Amino acid sequence: MFWKLMPTYWLLTIVLITIFKQFGESWDNPSFELIMKLCIDLRYWAMLKETL
């Protein structure tokens, strides 16, 4: 089930990257890194939820 959800999470990440690029945020911006970490955490959380 998680592998079916995976593309959705990646799509969400890509959308967030696009939004940040639109606002001229740089890759080094702490808030951008925080968002990226949050996305990664969401993916891992979904994986854990599926395996439990």
Order of alpha helices (4+ residues) and beta strands (2+ residues): alpha-alpha
